[in-house]
Amino acid sequence: MGCVRRNAEPPAVAMRRPASGAPRAGFAARGAASAALRAAAVLLAPAVLLGSGCAYTAGTGIPSHITAVAIPTFGNKTVQYTLAQELTDAVIDRFVRDNHLRVVPQKQAQAVIQGTVIEYRNEVFGFTAGEQAQEYRVGVRVEVRFKDMVKNKDIWSDTIVKLQNYSTVPVGGRPAATETDGRRELVGKVADEILSRTVSRW
């Protein structure tokens, strides 16, 4: 296999808007900002909890009155018409396997996870010495909220940004992959974060 030249990774992580659209911050920039906000939230959390008087399930960040969650099909603002269902199925799978919360219809739930896929990209990330595309990067931006339906307020809400590379030729013992393979891993990353943000101790 020939040598590989990778595109430089500017703050926009090569996820460019079409020329006709207004420029916006790239996935990496938005992800970094989101991460910074979450880090600040973690630092502030002890003070907030000390003054709140809320009860939480032992070992998790889930209020004790919440035992079941509804996960309706995510909204979708992209042209990838199956992506929202793929993500919804992955989130449900994570919660069922985790078993901290039962997944039930919305009328039976004390909380709901709602999400909308805002953006999806698949772009060339690496080239061979012969200038042929060999490595690609998929990225997704999803707005998510975990809402307490008993108290009618959000427990957390955020925009989750994830990236995943895949190569169309075998690399490092890994077989060649397709966009479908890369997207499957990407969806898994988003689902894992939604579960972690919901059930982990604050």
N, C-alpha and C positions, 0 to 999 in steps of 0.2 A: 504494500500500500504506500502511496506517495506521501510526502510530508503534507502537513495541514497548516494553512494560514488562517488564523481566526480574525474575525473583525474586531477592531478595538471596541471596548465597552464604555462608551460615554455614559453620563448619568441617565440618559434616556434609554439605555440598554438596547439600542437599535430598534426599539418599538416605535416607529415613526408614524405620525398622522399623515394622511394624504395631503398633497399640496393645497387642495381646495378647502381643507378644514383649518380652523384656527389652531395654532400650536398649543399643545398641552404637555404637562410634565409626563415623562415616560414611566413605565412600570417600576423601574428601579427607584426613581426619585420619589414616586408616590409610596412605594413600599417602605423606603427609608423613613419618610415622614410619618407613615403609619406606625412603624416600629418605634420611632422616637416618642410618639404620643402614648403608645402602650407602656413604654418604659417609665414615662412620667406617671402614668396611672398606677403602676405597680408601687412606685415610691410613695404615692399619696394614699394608697388603699388602706394602710393600717389606721391612719388618722380618720379617714372616712368611716371605717367600720367601727372604730371605738365610739364614735358619736352617734351611730345609727341605731343601735339597739336591736339590729336584725339577727335572727337565728338562721344558721346555715347547717346543712347536712354535714356530719363529721367527715373530714377528709376531702371535701369538695367545696366549690364556690356556689353551690346551689342552695337557694333558700329552702328551709326545711318543709315548707308547705307545698313545695313543688315535687311531685313524684312521677308525673307523666307529662310528655311533651308531644305536640303535634308538629309534623314536618310536611307542610303542603308543598306541592310542586313549585319550584323556584320560577320566578319570572325570567324572561330572556329578551334582551335588547340587541342580540347579535343575529347574524344570518345562519349560525350553526344551530339548526332547529332542534337537534337532539341533545344539545349540550346541557340545557337546564334539567332535563330528565335524568341524564347521566349523573349530574352532580347531586340531584335530589336522592337518587337511589344510593349513591355512595354515602351520603350523610346518614340516611336511615340505617344503612348497613353498619356504620360505625357505632351508632347509638344502640342498636340492638345487641351488638357484640359486647359493648362496654357495660351495659345493663345498669348504669346508675339511674337512668330514667326509662320508664316504659314509653314506647312509641305508640300513640293511640290517635283516633280521630279527634279533630279539633274540639268537638263538643264535650269530650271527656278529659281534656287536658287542662292543666293549670298554667301551662306555658306553651309558647309556639316559637319555632325557628322559621323566620321568613327571609328569603333571599332573592336577589335579582342579578343575573349575569349581565354586566354592563359592557364588557369588551373582551374580545378574543383575538389573538394574533398568532400567525405561524409564519416565521421569517427565516431567511438564510442566516446562519451564524458562522459557518466555517467553510473554507474552500480547500480543494487539493492544490498541489503545485501547478496543475494544469488549469486552474481557475474554474473548476467544476464544483458546484454546490455539493457538500458532503454532510455537513452538520446543520441542523435546524434548531430553532428555539420557539416553543409555544409559550404563550402567556395569557393569563386571564385576570380579569378584575371583577370582583363580586361584592355587592353590597349585602350585608347580612345583619340581622338583629335577632336577639333572644329576648322575647317579651314575656313578662309576668302578666298573665291574663287575669289573675285574681286581683292584683293591685293596679292593673292597667298602666304599666310603665315598663320601659325597656331596662333590662338588667345589663345588657351590653349591646352595642351596635358599632359596626366598623366596616371599612372597605378593605377586603382581603385581596392582595395581589400576589400571585405565584408565577414562577417561571420554571420551565423544564426543557432541557436539551435532549435531542435524540440524533443519532447518526444513521445514515442510510447504508453504511458499510460496517462490518464488524470492527469493533474497537475494544482493546483491552480485555479480550475474552468475552465481551458482550456481543450478541448477534446483531445483525442489522435490524433497524427499527423503522416503523412508518409513523406518519402523523397520528394515526389512531393509537399506536403504542405510547407515544409521547403525551397525547391528550389524556389517556387513561391514568398515567402517573401524575399528571398535573391535577386532574380531578381528585385523585386520592390525597394530594397535598392539601387542597382546600378543605376537603372533608375532615381530614385529621386536625386541621387548625380549628375548625368550627367545634368539633368535639372537645378539644383541649380547652378552648376559651370558655366553653359552657360548664364543664364538670371539674376543671382543675381548681385547687384552692387559690384564692386571690392573694 
